[in-house]
Amino acid sequence: MEQIYQKPTNSFVMASWGAFIIGTTAYLFGLWYSNMELNEKGYYLSLLLLGLFAAISLQKTIRDKQEGMNITVMYTMCCRVALIAAIALLAVGLRNAELLLSEKGFFAMAYTLSLFSVVTVQKNVRDIAASGDEIIETTEEIIE
């Protein structure tokens, strides 16, 4: 089975990077200017870092599996659990935080934008790398 990856357009790549920068910067500015204690700020910062890493890692494992690389089920499950845990811990933290509802919504939306855009940026990076004149060939033996 042969797969040809089309290179994403420059405008889509720039929009993806723009969304990532806007989402992450907004989240970090929100943390910086919030009236939370330092340990709360550290909690939300670590959740952002965990979520970004887990989202990138999960996207990469799914893409590698599609390209016929051997991926262990254990690693894929670890990525999924880490991503779900990061989102769940953010939800629990925001639910129990002494913030205005608008501030809670701001953090949730900035976090969601950051996770979505980092997956899109990772996909663009892989598509650009694979979109040369080369065709990625996968065989049935590799897929198994």
A tleap script that builds the chain and sets N, CA, C and O, in Angstrom:
source leaprc.protein.ff14SB
mol = sequence {
  NMET GLU GLN ILE TYR GLN LYS PRO THR ASN
  SER PHE VAL MET ALA SER TRP GLY ALA PHE
  ILE ILE GLY THR THR ALA TYR LEU PHE GLY
  LEU TRP TYR SER ASN MET GLU LEU ASN GLU
  LYS GLY TYR TYR LEU SER LEU LEU LEU LEU
  GLY LEU PHE ALA ALA ILE SER LEU GLN LYS
  THR ILE ARG ASP LYS GLN GLU GLY MET ASN
  ILE THR VAL MET TYR THR MET CYS CYS ARG
  VAL ALA LEU ILE ALA ALA ILE ALA LEU LEU
  ALA VAL GLY LEU ARG ASN ALA GLU LEU LEU
  LEU SER GLU LYS GLY PHE PHE ALA MET ALA
  TYR THR LEU SER LEU PHE SER VAL VAL THR
  VAL GLN LYS ASN VAL ARG ASP ILE ALA ALA
  SER GLY ASP GLU ILE ILE GLU THR THR GLU
  GLU ILE ILE CGLU
}
set mol.1.N position { 0.848 -1.173 0.000 }
set mol.1.CA position { 0.000 0.000 0.000 }
set mol.1.C position { 0.891 1.233 0.000 }
set mol.1.O position { 1.813 1.346 0.808 }
set mol.2.N position { 0.611 2.147 -0.905 }
set mol.2.CA position { 1.392 3.369 -0.993 }
set mol.2.C position { 0.553 4.535 -0.510 }
set mol.2.O position { -0.635 4.642 -0.816 }
set mol.3.N position { 1.195 5.403 0.249 }
set mol.3.CA position { 0.515 6.592 0.723 }
set mol.3.C position { 1.287 7.806 0.243 }
set mol.3.O position { 2.509 7.871 0.381 }
set mol.4.N position { 0.580 8.756 -0.315 }
set mol.4.CA position { 1.184 10.004 -0.745 }
set mol.4.C position { 0.645 11.102 0.160 }
set mol.4.O position { -0.566 11.285 0.280 }
set mol.5.N position { 1.549 11.822 0.789 }
set mol.5.CA position { 1.137 12.893 1.684 }
set mol.5.C position { 1.273 14.222 0.965 }
set mol.5.O position { 2.331 14.556 0.433 }
set mol.6.N position { 0.191 14.965 0.961 }
set mol.6.CA position { 0.184 16.261 0.313 }
set mol.6.C position { 0.716 17.303 1.283 }
set mol.6.O position { 0.337 17.331 2.454 }
set mol.7.N position { 1.586 18.148 0.789 }
set mol.7.CA position { 2.154 19.201 1.622 }
set mol.7.C position { 1.062 20.211 1.959 }
set mol.7.O position { 0.339 20.652 1.066 }
set mol.8.N position { 0.927 20.587 3.237 }
set mol.8.CA position { -0.086 21.582 3.597 }
set mol.8.C position { 0.299 22.952 3.042 }
set mol.8.O position { 1.476 23.246 2.835 }
set mol.9.N position { -0.702 23.772 2.811 }
set mol.9.CA position { -0.438 25.105 2.275 }
set mol.9.C position { 0.247 25.963 3.329 }
set mol.9.O position { 0.120 25.724 4.530 }
set mol.10.N position { 0.977 26.968 2.850 }
set mol.10.CA position { 1.675 27.864 3.771 }
set mol.10.C position { 0.706 28.605 4.679 }
set mol.10.O position { 1.004 28.837 5.851 }
set mol.11.N position { -0.451 28.977 4.147 }
set mol.11.CA position { -1.417 29.694 4.979 }
set mol.11.C position { -1.960 28.806 6.094 }
set mol.11.O position { -2.194 29.285 7.204 }
set mol.12.N position { -2.164 27.517 5.817 }
set mol.12.CA position { -2.630 26.605 6.858 }
set mol.12.C position { -1.558 26.388 7.916 }
set mol.12.O position { -1.861 26.328 9.108 }
set mol.13.N position { -0.312 26.270 7.487 }
set mol.13.CA position { 0.793 26.111 8.436 }
set mol.13.C position { 0.898 27.344 9.328 }
set mol.13.O position { 1.058 27.225 10.542 }
set mol.14.N position { 0.809 28.521 8.726 }
set mol.14.CA position { 0.899 29.759 9.510 }
set mol.14.C position { -0.296 29.905 10.448 }
set mol.14.O position { -0.139 30.352 11.584 }
set mol.15.N position { -1.480 29.536 9.986 }
set mol.15.CA position { -2.666 29.609 10.850 }
set mol.15.C position { -2.530 28.652 12.033 }
set mol.15.O position { -2.928 28.982 13.151 }
set mol.16.N position { -1.971 27.472 11.787 }
set mol.16.CA position { -1.769 26.504 12.869 }
set mol.16.C position { -0.782 27.031 13.900 }
set mol.16.O position { -1.033 26.963 15.103 }
set mol.17.N position { 0.337 27.555 13.424 }
set mol.17.CA position { 1.317 28.123 14.348 }
set mol.17.C position { 0.742 29.330 15.079 }
set mol.17.O position { 0.979 29.511 16.274 }
set mol.18.N position { -0.018 30.156 14.357 }
set mol.18.CA position { -0.644 31.315 14.996 }
set mol.18.C position { -1.603 30.906 16.096 }
set mol.18.O position { -1.605 31.501 17.173 }
set mol.19.N position { -2.415 29.896 15.836 }
set mol.19.CA position { -3.356 29.416 16.853 }
set mol.19.C position { -2.612 28.852 18.055 }
set mol.19.O position { -3.023 29.065 19.196 }
set mol.20.N position { -1.521 28.135 17.806 }
set mol.20.CA position { -0.733 27.589 18.911 }
set mol.20.C position { -0.124 28.703 19.757 }
set mol.20.O position { -0.188 28.662 20.986 }
set mol.21.N position { 0.460 29.688 19.102 }
set mol.21.CA position { 1.084 30.798 19.829 }
set mol.21.C position { 0.042 31.603 20.588 }
set mol.21.O position { 0.261 31.967 21.743 }
set mol.22.N position { -1.087 31.883 19.954 }
set mol.22.CA position { -2.145 32.654 20.617 }
set mol.22.C position { -2.705 31.891 21.813 }
set mol.22.O position { -2.844 32.457 22.897 }
set mol.23.N position { -3.025 30.619 21.629 }
set mol.23.CA position { -3.602 29.830 22.717 }
set mol.23.C position { -2.662 29.677 23.896 }
set mol.23.O position { -3.061 29.863 25.045 }
set mol.24.N position { -1.414 29.338 23.611 }
set mol.24.CA position { -0.443 29.129 24.682 }
set mol.24.C position { -0.089 30.443 25.371 }
set mol.24.O position { 0.011 30.496 26.596 }
set mol.25.N position { 0.100 31.496 24.589 }
set mol.25.CA position { 0.423 32.800 25.172 }
set mol.25.C position { -0.728 33.315 26.018 }
set mol.25.O position { -0.509 33.847 27.107 }
set mol.26.N position { -1.945 33.164 25.534 }
set mol.26.CA position { -3.105 33.612 26.312 }
set mol.26.C position { -3.198 32.848 27.625 }
set mol.26.O position { -3.457 33.442 28.672 }
set mol.27.N position { -2.990 31.551 27.579 }
set mol.27.CA position { -3.031 30.731 28.799 }
set mol.27.C position { -1.958 31.191 29.783 }
set mol.27.O position { -2.224 31.343 30.976 }
set mol.28.N position { -0.743 31.410 29.276 }
set mol.28.CA position { 0.357 31.822 30.150 }
set mol.28.C position { 0.147 33.232 30.703 }
set mol.28.O position { 0.439 33.483 31.872 }
set mol.29.N position { -0.355 34.156 29.878 }
set mol.29.CA position { -0.671 35.494 30.387 }
set mol.29.C position { -1.776 35.427 31.434 }
set mol.29.O position { -1.739 36.142 32.435 }
set mol.30.N position { -2.754 34.567 31.194 }
set mol.30.CA position { -3.816 34.390 32.180 }
set mol.30.C position { -3.269 33.907 33.508 }
set mol.30.O position { -3.704 34.362 34.565 }
set mol.31.N position { -2.319 32.988 33.459 }
set mol.31.CA position { -1.682 32.522 34.692 }
set mol.31.C position { -0.878 33.635 35.358 }
set mol.31.O position { -0.929 33.811 36.575 }
set mol.32.N position { -0.145 34.376 34.551 }
set mol.32.CA position { 0.721 35.426 35.087 }
set mol.32.C position { -0.086 36.504 35.812 }
set mol.32.O position { 0.300 36.953 36.891 }
set mol.33.N position { -1.191 36.912 35.225 }
set mol.33.CA position { -1.966 38.020 35.780 }
set mol.33.C position { -3.104 37.584 36.699 }
set mol.33.O position { -3.855 38.431 37.183 }
set mol.34.N position { -3.247 36.304 36.946 }
set mol.34.CA position { -4.317 35.848 37.832 }
set mol.34.C position { -3.921 36.064 39.291 }
set mol.34.O position { -2.745 36.225 39.615 }
set mol.35.N position { -4.915 36.063 40.149 }
set mol.35.CA position { -4.686 36.255 41.577 }
set mol.35.C position { -4.584 34.923 42.308 }
set mol.35.O position { -5.039 34.800 43.446 }
set mol.36.N position { -3.998 33.942 41.668 }
set mol.36.CA position { -3.828 32.630 42.290 }
set mol.36.C position { -2.511 32.599 43.057 }
set mol.36.O position { -1.603 33.393 42.812 }
set mol.37.N position { -2.439 31.662 43.987 }
set mol.37.CA position { -1.176 31.450 44.678 }
set mol.37.C position { -0.194 30.771 43.734 }
set mol.37.O position { -0.580 30.211 42.708 }
set mol.38.N position { 1.064 30.829 44.096 }
set mol.38.CA position { 2.106 30.306 43.222 }
set mol.38.C position { 1.965 28.802 42.980 }
set mol.38.O position { 2.235 28.324 41.878 }
set mol.39.N position { 1.548 28.064 43.993 }
set mol.39.CA position { 1.392 26.619 43.792 }
set mol.39.C position { 0.247 26.313 42.822 }
set mol.39.O position { 0.320 25.333 42.081 }
set mol.40.N position { -0.807 27.134 42.815 }
set mol.40.CA position { -1.893 26.944 41.841 }
set mol.40.C position { -1.408 27.250 40.430 }
set mol.40.O position { -1.744 26.539 39.482 }
set mol.41.N position { -0.621 28.306 40.296 }
set mol.41.CA position { -0.078 28.641 38.979 }
set mol.41.C position { 0.813 27.512 38.463 }
set mol.41.O position { 0.776 27.174 37.280 }
set mol.42.N position { 1.605 26.938 39.350 }
set mol.42.CA position { 2.450 25.809 38.965 }
set mol.42.C position { 1.636 24.601 38.544 }
set mol.42.O position { 2.009 23.886 37.614 }
set mol.43.N position { 0.523 24.375 39.231 }
set mol.43.CA position { -0.372 23.269 38.891 }
set mol.43.C position { -0.906 23.442 37.470 }
set mol.43.O position { -0.861 22.507 36.672 }
set mol.44.N position { -1.407 24.625 37.156 }
set mol.44.CA position { -1.974 24.856 35.831 }
set mol.44.C position { -0.897 24.878 34.750 }
set mol.44.O position { -1.145 24.451 33.622 }
set mol.45.N position { 0.291 25.369 35.081 }
set mol.45.CA position { 1.387 25.335 34.117 }
set mol.45.C position { 1.797 23.895 33.813 }
set mol.45.O position { 2.011 23.538 32.655 }
set mol.46.N position { 1.906 23.076 34.849 }
set mol.46.CA position { 2.286 21.677 34.624 }
set mol.46.C position { 1.214 20.927 33.835 }
set mol.46.O position { 1.536 20.034 33.052 }
set mol.47.N position { -0.057 21.281 34.032 }
set mol.47.CA position { -1.119 20.653 33.239 }
set mol.47.C position { -1.025 21.047 31.772 }
set mol.47.O position { -1.293 20.231 30.890 }
set mol.48.N position { -0.644 22.296 31.505 }
set mol.48.CA position { -0.459 22.709 30.115 }
set mol.48.C position { 0.677 21.916 29.482 }
set mol.48.O position { 0.536 21.402 28.373 }
set mol.49.N position { 1.793 21.816 30.178 }
set mol.49.CA position { 2.939 21.086 29.631 }
set mol.49.C position { 2.626 19.605 29.437 }
set mol.49.O position { 2.982 19.025 28.412 }
set mol.50.N position { 1.964 18.992 30.411 }
set mol.50.CA position { 1.578 17.585 30.287 }
set mol.50.C position { 0.616 17.390 29.119 }
set mol.50.O position { 0.773 16.457 28.331 }
set mol.51.N position { -0.369 18.260 29.007 }
set mol.51.CA position { -1.342 18.142 27.927 }
set mol.51.C position { -0.712 18.299 26.556 }
set mol.51.O position { -1.029 17.543 25.638 }
set mol.52.N position { 0.184 19.280 26.405 }
set mol.52.CA position { 0.847 19.488 25.118 }
set mol.52.C position { 1.703 18.279 24.751 }
set mol.52.O position { 1.666 17.807 23.615 }
set mol.53.N position { 2.469 17.785 25.711 }
set mol.53.CA position { 3.314 16.624 25.433 }
set mol.53.C position { 2.478 15.395 25.094 }
set mol.53.O position { 2.785 14.672 24.145 }
set mol.54.N position { 1.432 15.161 25.863 }
set mol.54.CA position { 0.599 13.980 25.627 }
set mol.54.C position { -0.103 14.065 24.275 }
set mol.54.O position { -0.216 13.061 23.572 }
set mol.55.N position { -0.576 15.256 23.908 }
set mol.55.CA position { -1.261 15.416 22.622 }
set mol.55.C position { -0.303 15.195 21.459 }
set mol.55.O position { -0.646 14.515 20.491 }
set mol.56.N position { 0.898 15.766 21.549 }
set mol.56.CA position { 1.892 15.569 20.492 }
set mol.56.C position { 2.272 14.094 20.396 }
set mol.56.O position { 2.339 13.534 19.303 }
set mol.57.N position { 2.516 13.483 21.526 }
set mol.57.CA position { 2.945 12.089 21.546 }
set mol.57.C position { 1.860 11.157 21.009 }
set mol.57.O position { 2.155 10.220 20.266 }
set mol.58.N position { 0.617 11.411 21.381 }
set mol.58.CA position { -0.480 10.579 20.881 }
set mol.58.C position { -0.650 10.746 19.379 }
set mol.58.O position { -0.870 9.766 18.666 }
set mol.59.N position { -0.551 11.980 18.892 }
set mol.59.CA position { -0.669 12.209 17.455 }
set mol.59.C position { 0.454 11.499 16.713 }
set mol.59.O position { 0.230 10.905 15.659 }
set mol.60.N position { 1.656 11.560 17.264 }
set mol.60.CA position { 2.788 10.905 16.622 }
set mol.60.C position { 2.622 9.389 16.600 }
set mol.60.O position { 2.933 8.756 15.591 }
set mol.61.N position { 2.147 8.802 17.672 }
set mol.61.CA position { 1.974 7.347 17.684 }
set mol.61.C position { 0.901 6.907 16.700 }
set mol.61.O position { 1.049 5.881 16.035 }
set mol.62.N position { -0.173 7.674 16.606 }
set mol.62.CA position { -1.228 7.333 15.647 }
set mol.62.C position { -0.699 7.442 14.226 }
set mol.62.O position { -0.975 6.581 13.390 }
set mol.63.N position { 0.060 8.494 13.951 }
set mol.63.CA position { 0.618 8.681 12.610 }
set mol.63.C position { 1.636 7.584 12.291 }
set mol.63.O position { 1.656 7.050 11.182 }
set mol.64.N position { 2.475 7.257 13.266 }
set mol.64.CA position { 3.450 6.184 13.040 }
set mol.64.C position { 2.756 4.862 12.741 }
set mol.64.O position { 3.195 4.108 11.873 }
set mol.65.N position { 1.684 4.584 13.455 }
set mol.65.CA position { 0.940 3.343 13.225 }
set mol.65.C position { 0.330 3.338 11.825 }
set mol.65.O position { 0.325 2.304 11.157 }
set mol.66.N position { -0.186 4.488 11.375 }
set mol.66.CA position { -0.742 4.578 10.024 }
set mol.66.C position { 0.328 4.360 8.967 }
set mol.66.O position { 0.047 3.837 7.888 }
set mol.67.N position { 1.555 4.761 9.278 }
set mol.67.CA position { 2.646 4.607 8.321 }
set mol.67.C position { 3.298 3.232 8.398 }
set mol.67.O position { 4.275 2.966 7.697 }
set mol.68.N position { 2.759 2.355 9.249 }
set mol.68.CA position { 3.240 0.992 9.294 }
set mol.68.C position { 4.351 0.723 10.283 }
set mol.68.O position { 4.924 -0.366 10.273 }
set mol.69.N position { 4.672 1.668 11.127 }
set mol.69.CA position { 5.709 1.447 12.136 }
set mol.69.C position { 5.116 0.670 13.302 }
set mol.69.O position { 3.925 0.776 13.597 }
set mol.70.N position { 5.953 -0.099 13.950 }
set mol.70.CA position { 5.500 -0.861 15.108 }
set mol.70.C position { 5.391 0.057 16.318 }
set mol.70.O position { 6.366 0.693 16.720 }
set mol.71.N position { 4.217 0.117 16.883 }
set mol.71.CA position { 3.950 0.928 18.066 }
set mol.71.C position { 3.381 -0.002 19.124 }
set mol.71.O position { 2.456 -0.768 18.851 }
set mol.72.N position { 3.922 0.061 20.315 }
set mol.72.CA position { 3.407 -0.807 21.369 }
set mol.72.C position { 2.080 -0.270 21.885 }
set mol.72.O position { 1.862 0.939 21.952 }
set mol.73.N position { 1.219 -1.176 22.240 }
set mol.73.CA position { -0.084 -0.809 22.788 }
set mol.73.C position { 0.094 -0.091 24.120 }
set mol.73.O position { -0.670 0.815 24.453 }
set mol.74.N position { 1.105 -0.502 24.878 }
set mol.74.CA position { 1.367 0.101 26.182 }
set mol.74.C position { 1.668 1.598 26.044 }
set mol.74.O position { 1.138 2.411 26.802 }
set mol.75.N position { 2.516 1.959 25.078 }
set mol.75.CA position { 2.866 3.367 24.904 }
set mol.75.C position { 1.662 4.175 24.428 }
set mol.75.O position { 1.440 5.296 24.885 }
set mol.76.N position { 0.897 3.608 23.517 }
set mol.76.CA position { -0.298 4.296 23.042 }
set mol.76.C position { -1.279 4.527 24.180 }
set mol.76.O position { -1.864 5.605 24.287 }
set mol.77.N position { -1.461 3.533 25.023 }
set mol.77.CA position { -2.362 3.692 26.173 }
set mol.77.C position { -1.824 4.719 27.161 }
set mol.77.O position { -2.597 5.485 27.736 }
set mol.78.N position { -0.515 4.745 27.364 }
set mol.78.CA position { 0.079 5.754 28.255 }
set mol.78.C position { -0.183 7.159 27.726 }
set mol.78.O position { -0.488 8.066 28.500 }
set mol.79.N position { -0.067 7.342 26.419 }
set mol.79.CA position { -0.341 8.652 25.818 }
set mol.79.C position { -1.799 9.044 26.020 }
set mol.79.O position { -2.101 10.180 26.387 }
set mol.80.N position { -2.691 8.103 25.778 }
set mol.80.CA position { -4.116 8.390 25.940 }
set mol.80.C position { -4.466 8.699 27.389 }
set mol.80.O position { -5.206 9.643 27.664 }
set mol.81.N position { -3.940 7.910 28.311 }
set mol.81.CA position { -4.216 8.136 29.734 }
set mol.81.C position { -3.658 9.484 30.176 }
set mol.81.O position { -4.312 10.207 30.927 }
set mol.82.N position { -2.455 9.831 29.718 }
set mol.82.CA position { -1.862 11.115 30.092 }
set mol.82.C position { -2.697 12.278 29.566 }
set mol.82.O position { -2.899 13.264 30.274 }
set mol.83.N position { -3.182 12.172 28.332 }
set mol.83.CA position { -4.000 13.247 27.771 }
set mol.83.C position { -5.332 13.362 28.504 }
set mol.83.O position { -5.763 14.465 28.841 }
set mol.84.N position { -5.975 12.244 28.747 }
set mol.84.CA position { -7.251 12.263 29.478 }
set mol.84.C position { -7.046 12.784 30.895 }
set mol.84.O position { -7.867 13.550 31.401 }
set mol.85.N position { -5.953 12.373 31.540 }
set mol.85.CA position { -5.672 12.836 32.898 }
set mol.85.C position { -5.432 14.339 32.926 }
set mol.85.O position { -5.909 15.024 33.830 }
set mol.86.N position { -4.700 14.858 31.946 }
set mol.86.CA position { -4.434 16.295 31.908 }
set mol.86.C position { -5.731 17.083 31.754 }
set mol.86.O position { -5.934 18.089 32.434 }
set mol.87.N position { -6.605 16.630 30.865 }
set mol.87.CA position { -7.877 17.329 30.658 }
set mol.87.C position { -8.766 17.202 31.891 }
set mol.87.O position { -9.400 18.172 32.305 }
set mol.88.N position { -8.814 16.012 32.475 }
set mol.88.CA position { -9.646 15.803 33.668 }
set mol.88.C position { -9.135 16.615 34.851 }
set mol.88.O position { -9.929 17.205 35.584 }
set mol.89.N position { -7.828 16.652 35.046 }
set mol.89.CA position { -7.268 17.429 36.150 }
set mol.89.C position { -7.493 18.924 35.958 }
set mol.89.O position { -7.704 19.651 36.929 }
set mol.90.N position { -7.450 19.387 34.703 }
set mol.90.CA position { -7.768 20.796 34.455 }
set mol.90.C position { -9.222 21.069 34.797 }
set mol.90.O position { -9.533 22.080 35.426 }
set mol.91.N position { -10.114 20.179 34.388 }
set mol.91.CA position { -11.541 20.363 34.681 }
set mol.91.C position { -11.797 20.376 36.184 }
set mol.91.O position { -12.549 21.216 36.678 }
set mol.92.N position { -11.182 19.460 36.908 }
set mol.92.CA position { -11.355 19.414 38.365 }
set mol.92.C position { -10.766 20.663 39.007 }
set mol.92.O position { -11.369 21.253 39.904 }
set mol.93.N position { -9.585 21.062 38.543 }
set mol.93.CA position { -8.955 22.255 39.096 }
set mol.93.C position { -9.771 23.507 38.864 }
set mol.93.O position { -9.921 24.331 39.766 }
set mol.94.N position { -10.301 23.656 37.656 }
set mol.94.CA position { -11.107 24.843 37.366 }
set mol.94.C position { -12.435 24.811 38.109 }
set mol.94.O position { -12.939 25.850 38.534 }
set mol.95.N position { -12.992 23.636 38.263 }
set mol.95.CA position { -14.265 23.530 38.995 }
set mol.95.C position { -14.105 23.966 40.442 }
set mol.95.O position { -14.996 24.607 41.000 }
set mol.96.N position { -12.985 23.628 41.050 }
set mol.96.CA position { -12.757 23.942 42.454 }
set mol.96.C position { -12.013 25.257 42.677 }
set mol.96.O position { -11.827 25.671 43.821 }
set mol.97.N position { -11.590 25.913 41.612 }
set mol.97.CA position { -10.837 27.163 41.752 }
set mol.97.C position { -11.761 28.303 42.163 }
set mol.97.O position { -12.940 28.338 41.812 }
set mol.98.N position { -11.191 29.222 42.909 }
set mol.98.CA position { -11.943 30.410 43.317 }
set mol.98.C position { -11.721 31.507 42.280 }
set mol.98.O position { -11.124 32.545 42.565 }
set mol.99.N position { -12.209 31.255 41.092 }
set mol.99.CA position { -12.101 32.189 39.979 }
set mol.99.C position { -13.496 32.547 39.503 }
set mol.99.O position { -14.461 31.825 39.754 }
set mol.100.N position { -13.585 33.675 38.811 }
set mol.100.CA position { -14.849 34.024 38.174 }
set mol.100.C position { -15.139 33.022 37.062 }
set mol.100.O position { -14.224 32.408 36.513 }
set mol.101.N position { -16.401 32.865 36.740 }
set mol.101.CA position { -16.778 31.928 35.682 }
set mol.101.C position { -16.130 32.315 34.353 }
set mol.101.O position { -15.746 31.443 33.573 }
set mol.102.N position { -16.007 33.610 34.094 }
set mol.102.CA position { -15.373 34.056 32.855 }
set mol.102.C position { -13.888 33.681 32.830 }
set mol.102.O position { -13.352 33.355 31.771 }
set mol.103.N position { -13.227 33.725 33.979 }
set mol.103.CA position { -11.822 33.323 34.038 }
set mol.103.C position { -11.676 31.819 33.820 }
set mol.103.O position { -10.758 31.371 33.133 }
set mol.104.N position { -12.572 31.058 34.399 }
set mol.104.CA position { -12.541 29.607 34.193 }
set mol.104.C position { -12.743 29.273 32.720 }
set mol.104.O position { -12.049 28.417 32.171 }
set mol.105.N position { -13.689 29.947 32.087 }
set mol.105.CA position { -13.929 29.733 30.665 }
set mol.105.C position { -12.737 30.136 29.821 }
set mol.105.O position { -12.406 29.473 28.838 }
set mol.106.N position { -12.088 31.235 30.213 }
set mol.106.CA position { -10.901 31.688 29.492 }
set mol.106.C position { -9.808 30.629 29.528 }
set mol.106.O position { -9.227 30.300 28.493 }
set mol.107.N position { -9.524 30.092 30.714 }
set mol.107.CA position { -8.490 29.068 30.837 }
set mol.107.C position { -8.863 27.808 30.062 }
set mol.107.O position { -8.009 27.206 29.411 }
set mol.108.N position { -10.118 27.410 30.126 }
set mol.108.CA position { -10.550 26.210 29.405 }
set mol.108.C position { -10.416 26.395 27.894 }
set mol.108.O position { -9.953 25.490 27.199 }
set mol.109.N position { -10.813 27.550 27.386 }
set mol.109.CA position { -10.738 27.786 25.944 }
set mol.109.C position { -9.294 27.920 25.468 }
set mol.109.O position { -8.943 27.394 24.412 }
set mol.110.N position { -8.455 28.615 26.232 }
set mol.110.CA position { -7.049 28.748 25.848 }
set mol.110.C position { -6.356 27.385 25.862 }
set mol.110.O position { -5.529 27.096 24.997 }
set mol.111.N position { -6.693 26.557 26.838 }
set mol.111.CA position { -6.119 25.211 26.937 }
set mol.111.C position { -6.563 24.361 25.749 }
set mol.111.O position { -5.749 23.673 25.132 }
set mol.112.N position { -7.841 24.410 25.435 }
set mol.112.CA position { -8.370 23.644 24.307 }
set mol.112.C position { -7.728 24.086 22.999 }
set mol.112.O position { -7.347 23.250 22.179 }
set mol.113.N position { -7.607 25.398 22.800 }
set mol.113.CA position { -6.970 25.914 21.589 }
set mol.113.C position { -5.517 25.463 21.514 }
set mol.113.O position { -5.038 25.096 20.441 }
set mol.114.N position { -4.820 25.486 22.631 }
set mol.114.CA position { -3.420 25.059 22.645 }
set mol.114.C position { -3.282 23.586 22.276 }
set mol.114.O position { -2.420 23.228 21.473 }
set mol.115.N position { -4.120 22.732 22.850 }
set mol.115.CA position { -4.037 21.296 22.545 }
set mol.115.C position { -4.376 21.013 21.085 }
set mol.115.O position { -3.676 20.255 20.413 }
set mol.116.N position { -5.449 21.624 20.603 }
set mol.116.CA position { -5.843 21.394 19.212 }
set mol.116.C position { -4.759 21.869 18.253 }
set mol.116.O position { -4.403 21.167 17.307 }
set mol.117.N position { -4.240 23.062 18.503 }
set mol.117.CA position { -3.275 23.626 17.562 }
set mol.117.C position { -1.936 22.898 17.604 }
set mol.117.O position { -1.269 22.797 16.574 }
set mol.118.N position { -1.522 22.388 18.766 }
set mol.118.CA position { -0.244 21.675 18.806 }
set mol.118.C position { -0.342 20.357 18.034 }
set mol.118.O position { 0.641 19.920 17.437 }
set mol.119.N position { -1.505 19.726 18.040 }
set mol.119.CA position { -1.701 18.518 17.234 }
set mol.119.C position { -1.648 18.873 15.749 }
set mol.119.O position { -1.059 18.139 14.955 }
set mol.120.N position { -2.256 19.982 15.376 }
set mol.120.CA position { -2.246 20.420 13.983 }
set mol.120.C position { -0.838 20.790 13.531 }
set mol.120.O position { -0.438 20.460 12.415 }
set mol.121.N position { -0.091 21.469 14.386 }
set mol.121.CA position { 1.293 21.817 14.052 }
set mol.121.C position { 2.123 20.552 13.863 }
set mol.121.O position { 2.902 20.460 12.915 }
set mol.122.N position { 1.966 19.581 14.752 }
set mol.122.CA position { 2.702 18.317 14.635 }
set mol.122.C position { 2.340 17.600 13.337 }
set mol.122.O position { 3.215 17.054 12.666 }
set mol.123.N position { 1.064 17.597 12.982 }
set mol.123.CA position { 0.633 16.966 11.741 }
set mol.123.C position { 1.250 17.679 10.539 }
set mol.123.O position { 1.699 17.033 9.593 }
set mol.124.N position { 1.272 19.008 10.578 }
set mol.124.CA position { 1.873 19.764 9.482 }
set mol.124.C position { 3.358 19.460 9.341 }
set mol.124.O position { 3.865 19.323 8.227 }
set mol.125.N position { 4.049 19.354 10.457 }
set mol.125.CA position { 5.480 19.045 10.418 }
set mol.125.C position { 5.704 17.687 9.762 }
set mol.125.O position { 6.594 17.537 8.925 }
set mol.126.N position { 4.901 16.703 10.140 }
set mol.126.CA position { 5.042 15.370 9.550 }
set mol.126.C position { 4.658 15.370 8.071 }
set mol.126.O position { 5.315 14.716 7.261 }
set mol.127.N position { 3.596 16.100 7.714 }
set mol.127.CA position { 3.179 16.148 6.313 }
set mol.127.C position { 4.227 16.831 5.447 }
set mol.127.O position { 4.488 16.396 4.325 }
set mol.128.N position { 4.826 17.892 5.960 }
set mol.128.CA position { 5.860 18.589 5.198 }
set mol.128.C position { 7.071 17.685 5.014 }
set mol.128.O position { 7.655 17.638 3.932 }
set mol.129.N position { 7.446 16.970 6.066 }
set mol.129.CA position { 8.599 16.067 5.973 }
set mol.129.C position { 8.338 14.926 4.993 }
set mol.129.O position { 9.255 14.479 4.305 }
set mol.130.N position { 7.106 14.458 4.926 }
set mol.130.CA position { 6.781 13.310 4.076 }
set mol.130.C position { 6.307 13.705 2.685 }
set mol.130.O position { 6.079 12.833 1.847 }
set mol.131.N position { 6.153 14.990 2.421 }
set mol.131.CA position { 5.523 15.396 1.170 }
set mol.131.C position { 6.494 15.601 0.025 }
set mol.131.O position { 6.080 15.994 -1.066 }
set mol.132.N position { 7.762 15.347 0.242 }
set mol.132.CA position { 8.708 15.496 -0.848 }
set mol.132.C position { 8.298 14.645 -2.033 }
set mol.132.O position { 7.167 14.163 -2.089 }
set mol.133.N position { 9.180 14.459 -2.955 }
set mol.133.CA position { 8.867 13.629 -4.110 }
set mol.133.C position { 8.864 12.152 -3.761 }
set mol.133.O position { 8.506 11.311 -4.585 }
set mol.134.N position { 9.261 11.841 -2.545 }
set mol.134.CA position { 9.304 10.443 -2.138 }
set mol.134.C position { 7.916 9.938 -1.776 }
set mol.134.O position { 7.084 10.681 -1.256 }
set mol.135.N position { 7.686 8.700 -2.052 }
set mol.135.CA position { 6.433 8.045 -1.694 }
set mol.135.C position { 6.743 7.090 -0.555 }
set mol.135.O position { 7.660 6.273 -0.640 }
set mol.136.N position { 5.977 7.205 0.496 }
set mol.136.CA position { 6.182 6.320 1.630 }
set mol.136.C position { 5.484 5.005 1.327 }
set mol.136.O position { 4.270 4.966 1.125 }
set mol.137.N position { 6.255 3.940 1.298 }
set mol.137.CA position { 5.699 2.633 1.001 }
set mol.137.C position { 5.550 1.844 2.292 }
set mol.137.O position { 6.464 1.780 3.114 }
set mol.138.N position { 4.407 1.263 2.446 }
set mol.138.CA position { 4.201 0.371 3.583 }
set mol.138.C position { 3.741 -0.962 3.037 }
set mol.138.O position { 2.952 -1.022 2.095 }
set mol.139.N position { 4.228 -2.001 3.619 }
set mol.139.CA position { 3.837 -3.333 3.176 }
set mol.139.C position { 2.966 -3.973 4.228 }
set mol.139.O position { 2.887 -3.505 5.364 }
set mol.140.N position { 2.326 -5.029 3.844 }
set mol.140.CA position { 1.442 -5.730 4.764 }
set mol.140.C position { 2.218 -6.313 5.948 }
set mol.140.O position { 1.679 -6.400 7.051 }
set mol.141.N position { 3.479 -6.715 5.733 }
set mol.141.CA position { 4.271 -7.273 6.827 }
set mol.141.C position { 4.551 -6.220 7.893 }
set mol.141.O position { 4.525 -6.519 9.087 }
set mol.142.N position { 4.813 -5.010 7.474 }
set mol.142.CA position { 5.112 -3.944 8.428 }
set mol.142.C position { 3.866 -3.585 9.222 }
set mol.142.O position { 3.950 -3.336 10.425 }
set mol.143.N position { 2.733 -3.556 8.581 }
set mol.143.CA position { 1.494 -3.190 9.263 }
set mol.143.C position { 1.165 -4.196 10.348 }
set mol.143.O position { 0.725 -3.808 11.430 }
set mol.144.N position { 1.367 -5.480 10.086 }
set mol.144.CA position { 1.128 -6.505 11.102 }
set mol.144.C position { 2.178 -6.342 12.152 }
set mol.144.O position { 2.197 -7.092 13.128 }
savepdb mol mol.pdb
quit
